[in-house]
């Protein structure tokens, strides 16, 4: 697609309004994360609560812990994770697989490395609106072979959620969301529409690219880019190596957010009630005692 054709399709391309480097931080022995959304200076980007690029080495892991009021999306980049929750659901996701877990009114689960070596991936937390916060917990899972994928004009996209280049994900999103894994060959350029009212950001995984404006300075791996308003984003790979990044966008919820660790509600009273519920194993946490 020529620059003239791109300009005719995007009436208002989104600019990069903020750029932050994500340095590795030690969460626990054997666990390191590069946090973008959810860090101290950038707590919330409606509807997104957190994005971690994580690295886990056995015997480290995340044993039994609770959630309420939001969704977690785990997308594996290397190795695998074993997961199990108190509904009886269990399984292992490996490189290229994803798990989309709706905590809803309550869930207790564990995430542990599958075997030796280092397991790497991304975990995104997506807020739920008040009408969905107390929905029943549910888990959607896709194997790598079942993730919608398209390759054309030097661009490959894996569609985790939403739609791109004519491919559509099978994942159901309660909070309208797009989650796209792009790889651009050297010399390739991308035009990706984004609903104009949505918030969106880019996280660079490999290589370096130019985003928003062809005159912008290149962005390297482990940077998060917040995009401004507009109806889409442009990206170029002007380097000699492949560029890989995720583009994430979502419809803002516009409600108050009160977070206490793994619980995300609308009021402090709801957080207090959640703590009572998990302590007493009730209102969604009945199976926690087991």
N, C-alpha and C positions, 0 to 999 in steps of 0.2 A: 504494500500500500504506500503510495507516494505521500509526501508531506502535505500536498494540496488536498488529496483525498482525506487524510486524517483531519485536517482543519475543517473540512466540510462536514465531517461526521460529528466531531466534538465542538459544540458551540462555545463551551467554557472549560477548557482543560484545567485540571486541578494542579495547583502549585504546591511545592513542599514548603510548609510553614514552620516546621520544627524538625531538627535532626539531632539525634542523640546516640552516642556510642554506648553499647551494652557490654560492660566488663564482667568477667566471670567472678562470682562470689560463692563462697563455701556455705552451703545450707546446713550440712552435717557431714560427719566423716564419710567420704566416698561419694558425696553429692555436691555437684557444682551447677549453678544456673547463671545464665545471662538474662536478666530481667529487663524488659522494656516497659510494657504497660504494667502498672502495679508497683513501680519503684517509688521511693520516698517523694521525689519531686514530680511524679506523674502518676497519681493514684488511680485515676478513672478516666476512661475515654468512652463515654456512653455509646453502646452498651457493653463495652469490654472492660473487664476487671483486672485481667492479668494475662501476660504472655511471657512464658519462660522457655528458653532453649536450655534443656537440661542434659546432664551427663551423670550417669549412675554406675558405680562399680560395686559388684557384690563383695561383701555381704550386705552392703547398704541397700536401702529401699524405703518404701513408705508403708509401714504396717497399718493395721486397722485405724481408720480415722473417719469422722463424720463430715457430711456436707448438707446444706439446705439452701434453697432459694436461687440456684443458678445452674449452669451447665458447664461441664468440663469436656474439652476436646483434646485427645491425645493422639499425636501423629508421629509415628516412629521414623527416624532417619537412619538408625543403625542399631543392630541387635534386636532385643525384644523385651517386653514387659508382661509378666503374669498378673492377672487381676482377678479378684473375687469379691463379691459383696453379699450382704446379709439376705438378699432375695434368693440366693442360690446360684446366681449367674457367675460363671467363671470362664476364663479363657486366656489365650496368649496372643498379643499383637506383635508383629515383627516388622522389619523394614518395609515401609510403604503402606502398612496397614493403619487404620484409624479406629478409634473408639469415641463415640459421641454420647456422653452420659448426662442424662437429665437427673439431677439430684432431687429436684422438686421438694416435696414436703420432708424428705429425709432419706439418707442412705449412709451406711457405713461400709467402706470398702478398703482394700489394700492393693498396692501396686509394687511389685517386687521384680528385680531383674531376672531375666530368663537365661540362666547359665553364667559362665564366667566372662571376663572381659568387660568392656565399657559399653553401656547402652545409651543411645542418644535419641532425643526427640524434641518435639515442641508440645507444650501444653497451654491451651487458651481457655480462659474462663469467660463465659458470656452470661450477662445478667438476664434474669427473667422479670417480666412485668408482674405487678401485684396479682393479676388474675391467673398467672401461671406458677407463682412461687410455691403453692401448696398442691401442685399436681402430683400424681403418682410417679415414683421414680421409674426410669426406663433407660435402656442401653441400646444404642444402635452401633453396629460394628461392620466395617467393610474391609475385606482382604484387598491387598494391593492390586490383584488382578481384576477386582470388581470396581475399582475407582475409575470414574470416567476420565479418559485421557485422549487428547488430540495433539497432533503435530503438523504444523504447516508454516511455510515461509520462515524457517529457522526458529520457530517458537514451539515449545512443547508446554502444555498445561495439564496439570492433574487437578480435577475439579473436586475439592473436598466438600464444598457446599456452594450452592448457587449455580451459575452458568457462565461458560466462556467458550468462544470459538465454536458455538453450536452444540457443545457437550453440556449435559446437565447432571448434577449429582442426585443420587437416590436418597440422600439424607434429608429428613424432615427437620426444619428449624423453627422452633416456637418463636424465637426472636429472629425476624428476617435477617439473614446473614449470608455473605459471600466469603469464601475461603479458597483461594486459588494458589497453586504451587506452579510457578513459571520457571522455565529454563530457556534462556535466549542464547543462540549461537552467536559468535562474533559477527558483527555487522547487522544483526537483526534489530528491528524496532517494533514496539508493541503499542497498540491502542486498545484499551479496555474500558468499556462503559461502566459507570457506577451510578446508581440512582442518586439524583441530585440532592436529596434530603438526608442521605446516609453519611455517617462518619466513616473514615477509611484511613488505613495506614499500610506501610510496606516494611517488611523486615528482610534484610539481605542475608542470605545463607552462604553463598559462595560467589567469588569473582567480584567484579565491580561494574556499576552501571550508572547511567545518567537518567534522572527522573524529573518529570514535571516540565522542564525546559531544556532544550538541547544545549543551551549555553551554561547550564549548571555544572558545577564541579562534580566529578565522579564520586560515588559513594561505595565504600568497600563493605565486606562482610561484617556482620554483627552490629550494624547500625539500624535503628528504627527511624522511619520517616513518617511524620504526620502530614496528611494531605489536607489542603484547604477545600473550599467549596468548588463545585463544578460538576460536570456530567460525565467525567471519565479521567483516566490518567494515561500519560504517554511515558514510554521508557525506551532507552537505547542501550545496546551493548556496543560500545566503541572500542572495546579492548580486544585482545587476541585469545582470550580464554572464555569459557562459558560463564554466563551470569545466571544465578539461581536466587529467586526471592519469592516470598509469599506476599500476596495482596489480600488484605482482610477488610471487609466493610460490613456495616450493620446499621439497622434503623434505630435511632436513639429512642430510648424509652421515656425519658423526661420525668422520672419519678425520683423522690428522695432515696438515697442509698445509705444504709447503715451497715457496716461490715464489722464482724468480730471473728477474725480468723477464717475458718471454713464456713461461716454462716453469713449470708447476705440478705438482708431484709429491708423494709422501708422505714421502720421506726425502732427506737431503742426498746420499746415495750415488746416488740416482736422478737428482738434478739434475746431479751430476758426470758421470754416464753420458750424460745428454742433451747436455751441452756437448761431450763427446767425439764423440757421434754426429753432431752438426751439423758439427763441425770435420772429421770424416772421411767425411761423407756416407754414413752407414750406419744400419741399424736404423730405417728409416722415412724417412730423409733422403737416400736414394740419388739422388733426382732433383734435389736441391738444387744439385748441380754444374752443372745445365743452366739 
